[in-house]
Amino acid sequence: MANQSVAAKTVHGGVMSDDVRSRLWNNEVSAANYAEVGEKYQSAILEQYKIYVEMADRISARRGFANMFFLTFNTSVLTVIGVLWSTQPQFASWLLLFPLLALIGECAAWYYLVRSYRQLNTAKYEVIGAMEERLPASPYWRAEWKALGEGQDRAKYWPLTHIERWVPILFVTIYFTGFLAELAR
């Protein structure tokens, strides 16, 4: 620590690093860009930016609702399976292949929906970054993403989609293992 300057240190726990500060402000945009003639233009950009950020937040909220739906559905299915398995129903085990295929299909749809939301959010935040080039600050694109280690440092931030894409795979594994266990019975 002695060989680092105090100004260059990245301090966790709420203190901003100089690296984040240097990425936040756009040097090409100053108060002069907001002078009389360009003021309406800058106001329009700011308004579009606010609307677009709100749209990106709504996509994230929809992704959360979709995940909640699929998670609720799958935990309900596992509950029903647990109840039925405890009563030892009498039917040919191979008949479970049909609901298994339906559940695997549902989990595949969930997986690709998560993937699609990830791609959509990636594109939206690239557009937000481009819009921030016209604003005096770049909080999302340059500063926040840098503060989060650009998604590379799990100690700082682990992107949610890296976690949530494994949940449908986990359910498929549980369903398939349960099917095999029932066949082996």
N, C-alpha and C positions, 0 to 999 in steps of 0.2 A: 504494500500500500504506500510505502514511503516514496517509491519511484513514480507514482502517478500524481499528477497535479490534482488539486481539489476540484478545479473546474471541469476536468475531463472525466471524473469518476461517474459511473452510473450507480446511483444509490437507489436501492429498492425500498419500498414502503412509502411511496407517495412523493418522493423528491425527483423532479424531472432531470434527466441527463442532458448534457449539452448536445449530445448527438440528436436527441429528440427535438430539442429547441431549434437546432440548426435546420432540421427537416420540416419544421412546422411552417415557417414563414417563407413566402415566395418573394425573393429579392426583386423579381421583375415587376411586382405590383406594389405600389406605394400610394400614399395619400393623393399624390398628383393624378393618379388614374381615376380618382373620384371627383375631379374638377367638373365644373358646370356642364360642359358638352357631353362628357362620357358618363355622367351620373345616371341617366336613365338606362343606359346600356348596362352599367354595373349593377344597378338595381334589378334589372331583368335577369341577369345571370344569377344574382343572389337568390331571387325568388325561385328560379328554375332549380337551383341547387337544393334549396330547402324542400321543394316538392320531390325531387329525385331521392334525397336521403330518406324522406318519409316513405317513399315507395320501397326502398331497399329494406327499411325496418319492417314494413308490412310483409314482405316476402319472408323475412326471418320469422315473423309471428305465424304466418301460414305454415311454414315448415314445422314449427313447434306444435301447432294444432294437429298436423298430419301425423307427426311422431306420437303424439298423445293418443290419437285414434288407434293407430296400429299397435301401440304398446298395450292399451286397454283391451283391444280385441284379442291379442295373443295371450295376455295373462288370463283373460276370461276363458279362452279355449283350454289353457293349461289347467285351470280350476275344474272345468267340466271333465277333462280327461282324468284328473285326479279322483274326482267323485265317482266316475264310471269305473275306473280301474279298481277302486276299493270294493265295489260291489261284485266284481268278477262276472261281467255279462257273458252270456253263452252265445257266441257266434263265431264264424270262421275268421281267424285273425287276418287272413289275406284281404278281407273286406275293408280293413283299415287303410288299404292302399289308396282308395279314392279320397277320403278326407285328407290323407297325408299329401297327396298330389295337390289338392286344393290349397292346403296350408303352405306348401312350398311355393306355389304360384303367388299366393298373397304376400309371402315374405320377399319373393323376387320383385314384385311390384313395389313394395316398401323400399327395398334396396335401391331400385332405379329411381324412385321418387326422391330419395335423399340425394342421390347422385345428381339428379336434375336440378334440385334446389341449390346444390353446391355450385354447379356450373353457372346458374342464373345469378347467384350472389357474387361470384367471382367477376362476371361481366359487369354487374351493376357497380361494384366497387372500383373497377377500372375506369368506368365512366365518371364516377364521383372524383377519382383522382385527376382525370383530365379536366373536369370542371373546376377543381380546386386550383389549377394552374392560373385561372383568371381571378382568383380571390386572394386576399392578403395572407391567408393562412391555409395550410393543408393538414387539418387535424386527422382525418381518416387515413388518407393515402400514404403520406410520408411520415408523419409524427407517430400516430397510434400504432401503425403496423411495425415501425422500427422499435417502438417501446415494447412491443410484444415479441421481439426477436424474429419478426417476419415469419412466425409460425414454425421456426426451426428449433427453438429452445423450449423443450417441454417444461422446464422449470418456470418459464415466464408465461407461456400460453401453449395450449394444445388445442388446435382447431377442433371445434365441436364435430364437424363432419368426419374427422378421423375416428372419432369415438362412435358416433351414431350409425355409421355404415356397418359396424360389426354387430349391432343388435339384431337385425334380421337374420344374419348368418348364425348367431347364437341360437335363435329360436328354431331355425331349420335343423341345426345340430341336435337340439333337444327333441324335436319331433321325430327325426330320423332314428335317433338312438332309442326312443320309446317304442317306435314301430318294430325295430329289430328285437328289442327286449320282449315285446308281446309275441312276436313270431317264435322266439326261442322258448317261450313258456310252454 
